[in-house]
Amino acid sequence: MVIEETKIPEIKIIKPKVFTDNRGYFFESYNQKTFHALGIENNFIQDNESFSKKGVIRGLHYQLSPYAQSKLVRVVKGKIFDVAVDIRKNSPTFGQWVGVELSDENKHQLLIPKGFAHGFVTLSEYAIVNYKCDELYNPEADRGIRFNDPQIGIDWLIGLDEAIVSAKDNVHPYLKDAEINFDFGTTY
Ligand SMILES: Cc1cn([C@H]2C[C@H](O)[C@@H](COP(=O)(O)OP(=O)(O)O[C@H]3O[C@@H](C)C(=O)[C@@H](O)[C@H]3O)O2)c(=O)[nH]c1=O
């Protein structure tokens, strides 16, 4: 397993060791001991899975503190462009985003810490996305930022006219108006 930093160093790409033979493949998608030894010491307590058609954008989502979630995202089938936006007030990279292609072929995972908003677009015919969270879902703390906020300026790699977006995600506030209660350096 190899861990790579992105241009926002707290966001990491995890590249697992894949064993291939004449039956197919095997890899450890999560091994607590290995992850902890490499400094990823989150206590993951919820697993989620979603199915999305091509052109679906989900996001940008986060939960308020003290329910903020770190996420470890991977793709079981298909290909997505996975995006994390730094929304920690006072962070040197506040408002900046990282986008990484995750697919069933590359088997890469994205580690998105607390303090970031998360979203993705499906680039393949469909995508099954699976992710671990280190806090439970809390609908009262659930918040969103508009995926097409011009201040953030995410390049979603598709024409936004074709994007399939939930009614909820279409009306989230822009970053400048979003309710955010965590700071750079906050201990969660
Ligand atoms: C996120 C979530 C949703 N739900 C329910 C609420 C709702 O009725 C239904 C669909 O919820 P949503 O529309 O919020 O699903 P979705 O848009 O897929 O939300 C997810 O998006 C990605 C980008 C994330 O980062 C996740 O944390 C999560 O916010 O599932 C749960 O029961 N548990 C959960 O953990």
The ligand as a Gaussian input file, in Angstrom:
#p B3LYP/6-31G(d) Opt

LIG

0 1
 C      -25.613000      10.264000       3.953000
 C      -26.765000       9.413000       4.507000
 C      -28.018000       9.511000       3.957000
 N      -29.042000       8.771000       4.472000
 C      -30.373000       8.872000       3.857000
 C      -30.949000      10.267000       3.830000
 C      -31.703000      10.344000       2.534000
 O      -33.043000       9.941000       2.722000
 C      -31.024000       9.328000       1.630000
 C      -30.156000       9.967000       0.567000
 O      -29.293000      10.912000       1.212000
 P      -28.457000      11.951000       0.399000
 O      -29.261000      12.518000      -0.713000
 O      -27.854000      12.920000       1.364000
 O      -27.307000      11.006000      -0.219000
 P      -25.960000      11.472000      -0.928000
 O      -26.246000      12.668000      -1.763000
 O      -25.373000      10.305000      -1.591000
 O      -25.082000      11.917000       0.325000
 C      -23.758000      11.545000       0.415000
 O      -23.014000      12.280000      -0.545000
 C      -21.612000      12.092000      -0.509000
 C      -21.009000      13.013000      -1.550000
 C      -21.046000      12.233000       0.838000
 O      -19.956000      12.760000       1.057000
 C      -21.791000      11.568000       1.943000
 O      -21.296000      11.935000       3.212000
 C      -23.259000      11.841000       1.844000
 O      -23.506000      13.200000       2.182000
 O      -30.234000       8.492000       2.487000
 C      -28.840000       7.921000       5.535000
 O      -29.784000       7.231000       6.001000
 N      -27.594000       7.809000       6.069000
 C      -26.533000       8.534000       5.605000
 O      -25.385000       8.386000       6.115000

